[in-house]
């Protein structure tokens, strides 16, 4: 019995070669995709360990403005200018001096998020200037949550039992964020008389804190 070995034709060889290269290209693509995904998650985890929440002062004013104004004006189209928020030019007088505070989220030396508290007396604080750079938002880093928790911890330590804030209704994600953190939406008429309302604000929230008696 003679075993006949057939030599593939040129077309068959070309098809086999084409399939091989297509599969190789696919494998390379999948490998690169998985590798990039793994590296991205590693970078995010490493970055999250580098994010620090700490009080910041007037030496950060320029960087604070560089974060806040573009988010307000460009990203969300809020009709507000620096002239309408002069507190940004002197955060020590407008926030720290009267028992409030101003915190920054720092990735190494880069300021990537802010939150501020005005102490308006009556055991009441008002949240201002809650902003996070777009590239640093999301649950992976959870910067907004860490900023808010730092502010609430400060309130509890300083016998601030009521927190109010004003925002604008087009900031849907911000509204959902506050509601997830037990803030209750209220009407403007329910705000205390000493609440310093900003002209652009049209949506308001309140949080009652359970602060142990000293």
Buried (B, 14 or more C-beta within 10 A) or exposed (E): EEEEEEEEEEEEEEEEEEEEEEEEEEEEEEEEEEEEEEEEEEEEEEBBEEBEBEBBEBEBBEBBBEBBBBBBBEEBEBEBEEEEBEBBBEBEEBBBEEBBBBBBBBBEEBBBBBBBBBBBEEBBBBBBBBBBBEEBBEEBBBBBEBBBBBBBEBBBEBEBBBBBBBBBEEBEEBBEBBEEBEBEEEEEEEBEEEBEEBEBBEBBBBBEBEBEEE
